[in-house]
Amino acid sequence: MSRSPLTYLGGLLALYLLVPIAAFVVRFAVSDDRGFEAPGLASAFWTSIASASISTAIIVVLGVPLAFALARSTSWLSRAVGVLVQLPLALPPVMSGIVLIYIVGPYTWLGELFGGELTGTLTGIVIAQTFVASPFLVIAARSAFAALDPALDDLAATLGHRPLARFLRVALPAASSGIGAGILLTWLRALGEYGATVLLSYHPYSLPVFTSVQFQSSGIPGTQAPTALALAIAIVAVVVGLIRRPRRKATSAGSRGTRRAPTIVPTEPRAALPTPVSFALDARVGGFHLEVAHRAGAHRIAILGPSGSGKSMTLRALAGLLGDRAGSVALAGEDVTDVSTESRHVGYVAQGGALLPGRTVRQQVGFGVGTDPAVAAWWLSTLHLDGLDDRLPEQLSGGQRQRVALASALSREPRVVLLDEPFSALDAPVREELRREVRRLQRETGLSTVLVTHDPEEAALLADEILVIEGGKILQSGTRGEVYGRPASPEVARLLGIPNLLRGVVTSHGAFETSGTTVPAPDHGLPVGSPVLWSVRPERLRVVRAVPSGAAGSEAQAGVAATVTDVVDLGTSTTVTVRVGEGTELRAHTTDVVELAVGEAARVRWDPAALSVWADAAAGRP
Ligand SMILES: Nc1ncnc2c1ncn2[C@@H]1O[C@H](COP(=O)(O)OP(=O)(O)OP(=O)(O)O)[C@@H](O)[C@H]1O
């Protein structure tokens, strides 16, 4: 162990906490009369056990829903309630007893209603303990609920589960370890409660009150037995709290023994009808305004945009997760704006592929309301998940998790699947494999998809229609060919990842000048002298070795003179960077064998029709 000052400081506190207990244990061990025969001890012990258990049960039933509500809401009311319910922690317990007397004392309205039975009884002890111990559970459970991934609730909603089912079947199990620790702490606090109890119910004696009475009547020796009992309970409780549920191990198909799941014959889902998604969204979340509209012509669309552009928000709105005020949504022409998420029959694979904690792969894919187990089994097999049925999420690789998330969404036979950057966290080979898998499913099962991505290649691979968005607004939408072939603006070209985005000035209707070089271009209709931005896709450029002027015909001299500045061999293709004119760089991409070297003179050629040209608004001229 390191001997830093921190170790000594921490050790000092540990000693301070342990030495008194050790001193008591030594005295207790050598004592002749430990006082276990004292009248009233057993009754005080059982009174404390019973009252602490009853008050903990009350706190759990009422406190867990309260903690859930506090964790989910960000309203000022919820924040205020969150602070107020912690007050009994800050109030000295005796004062808690005093404030309680104002409500349940024998001469209050409530006290009289119950014939004075709310004080001086077991009920009184329970009331005192419940008041003092509640904050322990509420704080622990609220933290446990707040730590849950909100995507789990969205996932369960899109799988058809209503709010109460989501609370009971998703949130509660996922937060159970934090809540369990809170329950233990609450029970121990209730058991040890003295200050409020002594004011509300001096009789019957609880263990702490009995100990105090013993101390006053017979001094320290009479307190040994109750103290030893309390210490034993505390030790047992701490040990119970430390025991972790054994982690379930993955079991192979052959090792499940007699508890094998019934064999299900996989059944292919019904043929899916192409479901184009049209929408007109207008939603504000925080300070962000999403205003996007699209009338779909295809049933495979991609939403492409930079981080924070509103892609996920669009997908959440399509799933109904932003409520019906977020704008209108139609699936295959049918207006579903007023249809709740649970009934929309839209599959949703959240960013990172959220899976339900503590549930096996088989349970995950069968979790959707109304899911046919045979169809779920078919998707497990189709997505190559055979043999992983009994694995828990943490026992899966990233690619397997993503497949399970997809299988869960598909098993409910949704009309359309919303995929939020489904492959972003995967390494290149797995990403490539899964993309091909989804593409195959689109082709073979007629799967309708809305894909969110910031990867132009992925969008092109998995969608026929592309929406490019930025800042919550659509920059361009259209077919893949339209968007990729003719980016509507320099911003779109940038988001499509086209590296050759350059400035120039129009010199004639078929050309402009960039860095002292004349660039052949399509007839753009801009007046001579206009500043322009232009771009050309790297794969549309061809770089060839320069031949000495006069050594060959005009064919060899075609294109623009350039110098090779970099050659990157990517294995199956090559990227060549060249400098043209006074420092402008162009990047070319080719699958041909490249024999050029850095520093070599070259000529770069392109079909003028391959250039996109825009008036450079930023230059302040038309
Ligand atoms: N609950 C929220 N409260 C306030 N602002 C939010 C909330 N959720 C999202 N935003 C903001 O809305 C904008 C759009 O968020 P969104 O998650 O849709 O972006 P995105 O395009 O999916 O980004 P990324 O690619 O990084 O996931 C962001 O600026 C984000 O900060």
The ligand as an SDF file (V2000), in Angstrom:
LIG
                    3D

 31 33  0  0  0  0  0  0  0  0999 V2000
  -32.8790   17.8200  -23.8510 N   0  0  0  0  0  0  0  0  0  0  0  0
  -32.2470   18.8170  -24.4770 C   0  0  0  0  0  0  0  0  0  0  0  0
  -32.2490   20.0460  -23.9390 N   0  0  0  0  0  0  0  0  0  0  0  0
  -31.6380   21.0820  -24.5690 C   0  0  0  0  0  0  0  0  0  0  0  0
  -31.0120   20.9830  -25.7530 N   0  0  0  0  0  0  0  0  0  0  0  0
  -30.9880   19.7760  -26.3230 C   0  0  0  0  0  0  0  0  0  0  0  0
  -31.5960   18.6280  -25.7340 C   0  0  0  0  0  0  0  0  0  0  0  0
  -31.4040   17.5730  -26.5470 N   0  0  0  0  0  0  0  0  0  0  0  0
  -30.6860   18.0310  -27.5910 C   0  0  0  0  0  0  0  0  0  0  0  0
  -30.4440   19.3460  -27.4610 N   0  0  0  0  0  0  0  0  0  0  0  0
  -29.7140   20.2030  -28.4040 C   0  0  0  0  0  0  0  0  0  0  0  0
  -30.3610   20.0990  -29.6460 O   0  0  0  0  0  0  0  0  0  0  0  0
  -29.4010   20.0910  -30.6940 C   0  0  0  0  0  0  0  0  0  0  0  0
  -29.6360   18.8870  -31.6020 C   0  0  0  0  0  0  0  0  0  0  0  0
  -29.3770   17.6900  -30.8580 O   0  0  0  0  0  0  0  0  0  0  0  0
  -29.3290   16.2810  -31.5810 P   0  0  0  0  0  0  0  0  0  0  0  0
  -29.1050   15.2800  -30.5060 O   0  0  0  0  0  0  0  0  0  0  0  0
  -30.5260   16.1110  -32.4190 O   0  0  0  0  0  0  0  0  0  0  0  0
  -28.0220   16.4420  -32.4810 O   0  0  0  0  0  0  0  0  0  0  0  0
  -27.3960   15.4060  -33.5010 P   0  0  0  0  0  0  0  0  0  0  0  0
  -27.4140   16.0370  -34.8370 O   0  0  0  0  0  0  0  0  0  0  0  0
  -28.0560   14.0790  -33.3820 O   0  0  0  0  0  0  0  0  0  0  0  0
  -25.8890   15.3560  -32.9600 O   0  0  0  0  0  0  0  0  0  0  0  0
  -24.8980   14.1080  -32.7760 P   0  0  0  0  0  0  0  0  0  0  0  0
  -24.4570   13.7290  -34.1660 O   0  0  0  0  0  0  0  0  0  0  0  0
  -23.7770   14.6980  -31.9750 O   0  0  0  0  0  0  0  0  0  0  0  0
  -25.6490   13.0240  -32.0680 O   0  0  0  0  0  0  0  0  0  0  0  0
  -28.0350   20.1030  -30.0460 C   0  0  0  0  0  0  0  0  0  0  0  0
  -27.5180   21.4020  -30.1040 O   0  0  0  0  0  0  0  0  0  0  0  0
  -28.3040   19.6930  -28.6170 C   0  0  0  0  0  0  0  0  0  0  0  0
  -27.3850   20.3160  -27.7620 O   0  0  0  0  0  0  0  0  0  0  0  0
  1  2  1  0
  2  3  1  0
  2  7  2  0
  3  4  2  0
  4  5  1  0
  5  6  2  0
  6  7  1  0
  6 10  1  0
  7  8  1  0
  8  9  2  0
  9 10  1  0
 10 11  1  0
 11 12  1  0
 11 30  1  0
 12 13  1  0
 13 14  1  0
 13 28  1  0
 14 15  1  0
 15 16  1  0
 16 17  2  0
 16 18  1  0
 16 19  1  0
 19 20  1  0
 20 21  2  0
 20 22  1  0
 20 23  1  0
 23 24  1  0
 24 25  2  0
 24 26  1  0
 24 27  1  0
 28 29  1  0
 28 30  1  0
 30 31  1  0
M  END
$$$$
